[in-house]
Amino acid sequence: MAKKVVASLQSSGKDFAKVIKMVKGPKTGAYAFKEEIIPTDQVKDYFAKK
């Protein structure tokens, strides 16, 4: 039987958050989505800056 692979960030995974920000392109004006994984205490700062 195959064993399940345990993620390496499982114990500290609660300390990080995946954030998705919508960014408007300068040339065409089309929107794109930017994804990042950042520490949970920096989430408000991430969305506050442009």
HTML snippet that shows the backbone in 3Dmol.js (N, CA, C, O; Angstrom):
<script src="https://3Dmol.org/build/3Dmol-min.js"></script>
<div id="view" style="width:600px;height:400px;position:relative"></div>
<script>
const pdb = `
ATOM      1  N   MET A   1       0.836  -1.184   0.000  1.00  0.00           N
ATOM      2  CA  MET A   1       0.000   0.000   0.000  1.00  0.00           C
ATOM      3  C   MET A   1       0.879   1.246   0.000  1.00  0.00           C
ATOM      4  O   MET A   1       1.964   1.259   0.583  1.00  0.00           O
ATOM      5  N   ALA A   2       0.403   2.268  -0.650  1.00  0.00           N
ATOM      6  CA  ALA A   2       1.144   3.521  -0.721  1.00  0.00           C
ATOM      7  C   ALA A   2       0.887   4.357   0.528  1.00  0.00           C
ATOM      8  O   ALA A   2      -0.226   4.394   1.055  1.00  0.00           O
ATOM      9  N   LYS A   3       1.931   5.019   0.983  1.00  0.00           N
ATOM     10  CA  LYS A   3       1.788   5.894   2.141  1.00  0.00           C
ATOM     11  C   LYS A   3       1.510   7.316   1.675  1.00  0.00           C
ATOM     12  O   LYS A   3       1.936   7.722   0.595  1.00  0.00           O
ATOM     13  N   LYS A   4       0.802   8.054   2.488  1.00  0.00           N
ATOM     14  CA  LYS A   4       0.511   9.449   2.169  1.00  0.00           C
ATOM     15  C   LYS A   4       1.733  10.308   2.477  1.00  0.00           C
ATOM     16  O   LYS A   4       2.433  10.079   3.464  1.00  0.00           O
ATOM     17  N   VAL A   5       1.978  11.281   1.635  1.00  0.00           N
ATOM     18  CA  VAL A   5       3.089  12.202   1.851  1.00  0.00           C
ATOM     19  C   VAL A   5       2.596  13.347   2.725  1.00  0.00           C
ATOM     20  O   VAL A   5       1.564  13.956   2.443  1.00  0.00           O
ATOM     21  N   VAL A   6       3.338  13.635   3.785  1.00  0.00           N
ATOM     22  CA  VAL A   6       2.973  14.697   4.713  1.00  0.00           C
ATOM     23  C   VAL A   6       3.699  15.966   4.288  1.00  0.00           C
ATOM     24  O   VAL A   6       4.904  15.942   4.042  1.00  0.00           O
ATOM     25  N   ALA A   7       2.978  17.057   4.204  1.00  0.00           N
ATOM     26  CA  ALA A   7       3.575  18.333   3.787  1.00  0.00           C
ATOM     27  C   ALA A   7       4.598  18.804   4.806  1.00  0.00           C
ATOM     28  O   ALA A   7       4.418  18.616   6.009  1.00  0.00           O
ATOM     29  N   SER A   8       5.668  19.415   4.325  1.00  0.00           N
ATOM     30  CA  SER A   8       6.729  19.866   5.224  1.00  0.00           C
ATOM     31  C   SER A   8       6.318  21.097   6.025  1.00  0.00           C
ATOM     32  O   SER A   8       6.879  21.341   7.093  1.00  0.00           O
ATOM     33  N   LEU A   9       5.351  21.884   5.537  1.00  0.00           N
ATOM     34  CA  LEU A   9       4.909  23.081   6.247  1.00  0.00           C
ATOM     35  C   LEU A   9       3.685  22.828   7.123  1.00  0.00           C
ATOM     36  O   LEU A   9       3.037  23.774   7.570  1.00  0.00           O
ATOM     37  N   GLN A  10       3.373  21.583   7.367  1.00  0.00           N
ATOM     38  CA  GLN A  10       2.156  21.260   8.097  1.00  0.00           C
ATOM     39  C   GLN A  10       2.150  21.848   9.503  1.00  0.00           C
ATOM     40  O   GLN A  10       1.127  22.379   9.935  1.00  0.00           O
ATOM     41  N   SER A  11       3.252  21.768  10.222  1.00  0.00           N
ATOM     42  CA  SER A  11       3.268  22.274  11.592  1.00  0.00           C
ATOM     43  C   SER A  11       3.269  23.805  11.631  1.00  0.00           C
ATOM     44  O   SER A  11       2.676  24.400  12.531  1.00  0.00           O
ATOM     45  N   SER A  12       3.927  24.441  10.666  1.00  0.00           N
ATOM     46  CA  SER A  12       3.993  25.898  10.674  1.00  0.00           C
ATOM     47  C   SER A  12       3.091  26.503   9.602  1.00  0.00           C
ATOM     48  O   SER A  12       3.199  27.698   9.325  1.00  0.00           O
ATOM     49  N   GLY A  13       2.222  25.732   9.002  1.00  0.00           N
ATOM     50  CA  GLY A  13       1.365  26.213   7.928  1.00  0.00           C
ATOM     51  C   GLY A  13       0.340  27.234   8.377  1.00  0.00           C
ATOM     52  O   GLY A  13      -0.172  28.000   7.561  1.00  0.00           O
ATOM     53  N   LYS A  14       0.036  27.254   9.653  1.00  0.00           N
ATOM     54  CA  LYS A  14      -0.938  28.211  10.167  1.00  0.00           C
ATOM     55  C   LYS A  14      -0.348  29.613  10.297  1.00  0.00           C
ATOM     56  O   LYS A  14      -1.079  30.583  10.496  1.00  0.00           O
ATOM     57  N   ASP A  15       0.962  29.717  10.186  1.00  0.00           N
ATOM     58  CA  ASP A  15       1.630  31.004  10.312  1.00  0.00           C
ATOM     59  C   ASP A  15       1.681  31.768   8.987  1.00  0.00           C
ATOM     60  O   ASP A  15       2.106  32.923   8.952  1.00  0.00           O
ATOM     61  N   PHE A  16       1.248  31.128   7.899  1.00  0.00           N
ATOM     62  CA  PHE A  16       1.306  31.739   6.583  1.00  0.00           C
ATOM     63  C   PHE A  16      -0.078  31.788   5.961  1.00  0.00           C
ATOM     64  O   PHE A  16      -0.948  30.982   6.289  1.00  0.00           O
ATOM     65  N   ALA A  17      -0.274  32.748   5.054  1.00  0.00           N
ATOM     66  CA  ALA A  17      -1.549  32.873   4.359  1.00  0.00           C
ATOM     67  C   ALA A  17      -1.276  33.096   2.879  1.00  0.00           C
ATOM     68  O   ALA A  17      -0.322  33.781   2.509  1.00  0.00           O
ATOM     69  N   LYS A  18      -2.117  32.517   2.042  1.00  0.00           N
ATOM     70  CA  LYS A  18      -2.026  32.746   0.607  1.00  0.00           C
ATOM     71  C   LYS A  18      -2.935  33.914   0.278  1.00  0.00           C
ATOM     72  O   LYS A  18      -4.140  33.856   0.520  1.00  0.00           O
ATOM     73  N   VAL A  19      -2.360  34.978  -0.274  1.00  0.00           N
ATOM     74  CA  VAL A  19      -3.139  36.173  -0.601  1.00  0.00           C
ATOM     75  C   VAL A  19      -3.189  36.341  -2.111  1.00  0.00           C
ATOM     76  O   VAL A  19      -2.217  36.056  -2.811  1.00  0.00           O
ATOM     77  N   ILE A  20      -4.322  36.804  -2.604  1.00  0.00           N
ATOM     78  CA  ILE A  20      -4.527  37.037  -4.022  1.00  0.00           C
ATOM     79  C   ILE A  20      -4.939  38.489  -4.191  1.00  0.00           C
ATOM     80  O   ILE A  20      -5.937  38.928  -3.619  1.00  0.00           O
ATOM     81  N   LYS A  21      -4.169  39.233  -4.976  1.00  0.00           N
ATOM     82  CA  LYS A  21      -4.415  40.658  -5.169  1.00  0.00           C
ATOM     83  C   LYS A  21      -4.670  40.915  -6.650  1.00  0.00           C
ATOM     84  O   LYS A  21      -3.961  40.386  -7.506  1.00  0.00           O
ATOM     85  N   MET A  22      -5.678  41.726  -6.952  1.00  0.00           N
ATOM     86  CA  MET A  22      -5.987  42.072  -8.320  1.00  0.00           C
ATOM     87  C   MET A  22      -5.191  43.320  -8.700  1.00  0.00           C
ATOM     88  O   MET A  22      -5.283  44.346  -8.025  1.00  0.00           O
ATOM     89  N   VAL A  23      -4.410  43.235  -9.780  1.00  0.00           N
ATOM     90  CA  VAL A  23      -3.531  44.317 -10.195  1.00  0.00           C
ATOM     91  C   VAL A  23      -3.912  44.732 -11.616  1.00  0.00           C
ATOM     92  O   VAL A  23      -4.086  43.889 -12.496  1.00  0.00           O
ATOM     93  N   LYS A  24      -4.038  46.046 -11.825  1.00  0.00           N
ATOM     94  CA  LYS A  24      -4.382  46.564 -13.141  1.00  0.00           C
ATOM     95  C   LYS A  24      -3.108  46.808 -13.940  1.00  0.00           C
ATOM     96  O   LYS A  24      -2.185  47.463 -13.455  1.00  0.00           O
ATOM     97  N   GLY A  25      -3.053  46.283 -15.168  1.00  0.00           N
ATOM     98  CA  GLY A  25      -1.882  46.436 -16.023  1.00  0.00           C
ATOM     99  C   GLY A  25      -1.758  47.851 -16.553  1.00  0.00           C
ATOM    100  O   GLY A  25      -2.769  48.471 -16.883  1.00  0.00           O
ATOM    101  N   PRO A  26      -0.537  48.382 -16.644  1.00  0.00           N
ATOM    102  CA  PRO A  26      -0.351  49.767 -17.089  1.00  0.00           C
ATOM    103  C   PRO A  26      -0.603  49.976 -18.591  1.00  0.00           C
ATOM    104  O   PRO A  26      -1.070  51.046 -18.983  1.00  0.00           O
ATOM    105  N   LYS A  27      -0.311  48.996 -19.427  1.00  0.00           N
ATOM    106  CA  LYS A  27      -0.435  49.169 -20.881  1.00  0.00           C
ATOM    107  C   LYS A  27      -1.877  49.022 -21.363  1.00  0.00           C
ATOM    108  O   LYS A  27      -2.423  49.929 -21.991  1.00  0.00           O
ATOM    109  N   THR A  28      -2.483  47.886 -21.069  1.00  0.00           N
ATOM    110  CA  THR A  28      -3.809  47.599 -21.614  1.00  0.00           C
ATOM    111  C   THR A  28      -4.938  47.935 -20.654  1.00  0.00           C
ATOM    112  O   THR A  28      -6.085  48.085 -21.076  1.00  0.00           O
ATOM    113  N   GLY A  29      -4.634  48.054 -19.386  1.00  0.00           N
ATOM    114  CA  GLY A  29      -5.676  48.313 -18.402  1.00  0.00           C
ATOM    115  C   GLY A  29      -6.390  47.049 -17.967  1.00  0.00           C
ATOM    116  O   GLY A  29      -7.350  47.116 -17.199  1.00  0.00           O
ATOM    117  N   ALA A  30      -5.938  45.893 -18.444  1.00  0.00           N
ATOM    118  CA  ALA A  30      -6.547  44.624 -18.066  1.00  0.00           C
ATOM    119  C   ALA A  30      -6.093  44.239 -16.656  1.00  0.00           C
ATOM    120  O   ALA A  30      -4.992  44.581 -16.225  1.00  0.00           O
ATOM    121  N   TYR A  31      -6.957  43.532 -15.963  1.00  0.00           N
ATOM    122  CA  TYR A  31      -6.641  43.104 -14.602  1.00  0.00           C
ATOM    123  C   TYR A  31      -5.977  41.733 -14.617  1.00  0.00           C
ATOM    124  O   TYR A  31      -6.328  40.868 -15.420  1.00  0.00           O
ATOM    125  N   ALA A  32      -5.021  41.548 -13.726  1.00  0.00           N
ATOM    126  CA  ALA A  32      -4.346  40.275 -13.530  1.00  0.00           C
ATOM    127  C   ALA A  32      -4.332  39.977 -12.036  1.00  0.00           C
ATOM    128  O   ALA A  32      -4.429  40.886 -11.212  1.00  0.00           O
ATOM    129  N   PHE A  33      -4.215  38.723 -11.701  1.00  0.00           N
ATOM    130  CA  PHE A  33      -4.202  38.309 -10.308  1.00  0.00           C
ATOM    131  C   PHE A  33      -2.793  37.928  -9.896  1.00  0.00           C
ATOM    132  O   PHE A  33      -2.113  37.170 -10.588  1.00  0.00           O
ATOM    133  N   LYS A  34      -2.361  38.463  -8.755  1.00  0.00           N
ATOM    134  CA  LYS A  34      -1.026  38.197  -8.223  1.00  0.00           C
ATOM    135  C   LYS A  34      -1.190  37.407  -6.928  1.00  0.00           C
ATOM    136  O   LYS A  34      -1.853  37.863  -5.996  1.00  0.00           O
ATOM    137  N   GLU A  35      -0.588  36.232  -6.874  1.00  0.00           N
ATOM    138  CA  GLU A  35      -0.700  35.362  -5.701  1.00  0.00           C
ATOM    139  C   GLU A  35       0.636  35.296  -4.982  1.00  0.00           C
ATOM    140  O   GLU A  35       1.687  35.189  -5.613  1.00  0.00           O
ATOM    141  N   GLU A  36       0.589  35.361  -3.660  1.00  0.00           N
ATOM    142  CA  GLU A  36       1.791  35.242  -2.840  1.00  0.00           C
ATOM    143  C   GLU A  36       1.443  34.513  -1.548  1.00  0.00           C
ATOM    144  O   GLU A  36       0.288  34.495  -1.122  1.00  0.00           O
ATOM    145  N   ILE A  37       2.452  33.917  -0.937  1.00  0.00           N
ATOM    146  CA  ILE A  37       2.313  33.317   0.385  1.00  0.00           C
ATOM    147  C   ILE A  37       3.153  34.149   1.330  1.00  0.00           C
ATOM    148  O   ILE A  37       4.373  34.229   1.191  1.00  0.00           O
ATOM    149  N   ILE A  38       2.485  34.774   2.299  1.00  0.00           N
ATOM    150  CA  ILE A  38       3.165  35.683   3.223  1.00  0.00           C
ATOM    151  C   ILE A  38       2.776  35.325   4.656  1.00  0.00           C
ATOM    152  O   ILE A  38       1.773  34.644   4.868  1.00  0.00           O
ATOM    153  N   PRO A  39       3.554  35.774   5.642  1.00  0.00           N
ATOM    154  CA  PRO A  39       3.185  35.549   7.049  1.00  0.00           C
ATOM    155  C   PRO A  39       1.863  36.240   7.385  1.00  0.00           C
ATOM    156  O   PRO A  39       1.563  37.305   6.845  1.00  0.00           O
ATOM    157  N   THR A  40       1.086  35.646   8.260  1.00  0.00           N
ATOM    158  CA  THR A  40      -0.251  36.166   8.575  1.00  0.00           C
ATOM    159  C   THR A  40      -0.216  37.548   9.211  1.00  0.00           C
ATOM    160  O   THR A  40      -1.181  38.301   9.084  1.00  0.00           O
ATOM    161  N   ASP A  41       0.873  37.903   9.895  1.00  0.00           N
ATOM    162  CA  ASP A  41       0.927  39.220  10.522  1.00  0.00           C
ATOM    163  C   ASP A  41       1.206  40.340   9.522  1.00  0.00           C
ATOM    164  O   ASP A  41       1.120  41.513   9.887  1.00  0.00           O
ATOM    165  N   GLN A  42       1.538  40.013   8.267  1.00  0.00           N
ATOM    166  CA  GLN A  42       1.816  41.028   7.252  1.00  0.00           C
ATOM    167  C   GLN A  42       0.692  41.181   6.227  1.00  0.00           C
ATOM    168  O   GLN A  42       0.861  41.892   5.236  1.00  0.00           O
ATOM    169  N   VAL A  43      -0.435  40.538   6.444  1.00  0.00           N
ATOM    170  CA  VAL A  43      -1.520  40.558   5.463  1.00  0.00           C
ATOM    171  C   VAL A  43      -2.107  41.958   5.304  1.00  0.00           C
ATOM    172  O   VAL A  43      -2.312  42.407   4.176  1.00  0.00           O
ATOM    173  N   LYS A  44      -2.379  42.653   6.393  1.00  0.00           N
ATOM    174  CA  LYS A  44      -2.950  43.994   6.308  1.00  0.00           C
ATOM    175  C   LYS A  44      -1.999  44.970   5.620  1.00  0.00           C
ATOM    176  O   LYS A  44      -2.434  45.814   4.836  1.00  0.00           O
ATOM    177  N   ASP A  45      -0.706  44.859   5.910  1.00  0.00           N
ATOM    178  CA  ASP A  45       0.282  45.722   5.267  1.00  0.00           C
ATOM    179  C   ASP A  45       0.380  45.451   3.781  1.00  0.00           C
ATOM    180  O   ASP A  45       0.582  46.373   2.990  1.00  0.00           O
ATOM    181  N   TYR A  46       0.236  44.183   3.393  1.00  0.00           N
ATOM    182  CA  TYR A  46       0.317  43.798   1.979  1.00  0.00           C
ATOM    183  C   TYR A  46      -0.805  44.459   1.169  1.00  0.00           C
ATOM    184  O   TYR A  46      -0.561  44.967   0.075  1.00  0.00           O
ATOM    185  N   PHE A  47      -2.022  44.456   1.697  1.00  0.00           N
ATOM    186  CA  PHE A  47      -3.132  45.037   0.971  1.00  0.00           C
ATOM    187  C   PHE A  47      -3.186  46.571   1.101  1.00  0.00           C
ATOM    188  O   PHE A  47      -3.823  47.232   0.281  1.00  0.00           O
ATOM    189  N   ALA A  48      -2.536  47.132   2.103  1.00  0.00           N
ATOM    190  CA  ALA A  48      -2.533  48.573   2.281  1.00  0.00           C
ATOM    191  C   ALA A  48      -1.627  49.275   1.278  1.00  0.00           C
ATOM    192  O   ALA A  48      -1.937  50.378   0.826  1.00  0.00           O
ATOM    193  N   LYS A  49      -0.511  48.646   0.928  1.00  0.00           N
ATOM    194  CA  LYS A  49       0.410  49.273  -0.023  1.00  0.00           C
ATOM    195  C   LYS A  49      -0.060  49.035  -1.454  1.00  0.00           C
ATOM    196  O   LYS A  49      -0.766  48.066  -1.736  1.00  0.00           O
ATOM    197  N   LYS A  50       0.341  49.930  -2.350  1.00  0.00           N
ATOM    198  CA  LYS A  50      -0.033  49.771  -3.755  1.00  0.00           C
ATOM    199  C   LYS A  50       1.158  49.432  -4.595  1.00  0.00           C
ATOM    200  O   LYS A  50       1.030  49.262  -5.808  1.00  0.00           O
TER     201      LYS A  50
END
`;
const viewer = $3Dmol.createViewer("view");
viewer.addModel(pdb, "pdb");
viewer.setStyle({}, {cartoon: {color: "spectrum"}});
viewer.zoomTo();
viewer.render();
</script>
